């Protein structure tokens, strides 16, 4: 994780503007050019106003500053925009339940283990069954927490992601990535098993949560 002034500034601005948990769902620089944050829909306006006041410029869901060399900033994503659930829908608010605050922060947090599993399952579906090494490691660690899979199954049911979660579990059952033939077969199985769960909006792929300090 980059320790650049831009990232410190954006983390501090978001943490100060938020009224509730904001989830860090991206690895951030240098792996990606910005922090990716899952934000409650009701919080987007206040956070955007703060970033603008602090000199960040907006392009779609991304905010960046250009006055410190490397272009870094933040991407604000809501559950609705990411295709997880409409704001206020069953399960949407639960994504922020039991979030683990980052050191020195009051609102920036990492998702709870069962939420990590659900988010990874969603990512797996959007990536058409491709699971990266970092995502796999994150899901394995999350799944080792007590009750994580049971809690994830309950949340996935409310978000219509049950087929995606089962897809993730089958992927984790194998130590090696699926072959292309197996991957296609698993995707067909997910679509056939629960079409409403599996047919999601295709959006930009996210990365596993990263450690950020305010």
URJO-V499905 format. One record per backbone hydrogen bond with DSSP energy under -1.0 kcal/mol. CO is the residue of the C=O (numbers start at 0). NH is the residue of the N-H. If there is no record, write none. Layout:
CO:NH, CO:NH
This chain:
3:7, 4:8, 5:9, 6:10, 7:11, 8:12, 9:13, 10:14, 11:15, 12:16, 13:17, 21:108, 22:37, 27:30, 27:31, 28:1, 34:74, 35:24, 36:76, 37:22, 39:42, 42:46, 43:47, 44:48, 45:49, 46:50, 47:51, 48:52, 49:53, 50:55, 51:54, 56:63, 58:61, 60:75, 61:58, 62:73, 63:56, 67:69, 71:64, 72:34, 73:62, 74:36, 76:38, 77:81, 78:83, 79:82, 85:88, 88:91, 91:94, 92:95, 93:96, 95:98, 99:109, 101:104, 102:213, 106:21, 107:101, 108:23, 109:99, 111:115, 112:116, 113:117, 114:118, 115:119, 116:120, 117:121, 118:122, 119:123, 120:124, 121:125, 122:126, 123:128, 124:127, 131:135, 132:136, 133:137, 134:138, 135:139, 136:140, 137:141, 138:142, 141:144, 144:147, 146:150, 147:151, 148:152, 149:153, 150:154, 151:155, 152:156, 153:157, 154:158, 155:160, 160:164, 161:165, 162:166, 163:167, 164:168, 165:169, 166:170, 167:171, 168:172, 178:182, 179:183, 180:184, 181:185, 182:186, 183:187, 184:188, 185:189, 186:190, 187:191, 188:192, 189:193, 193:196, 193:197, 194:198, 197:199
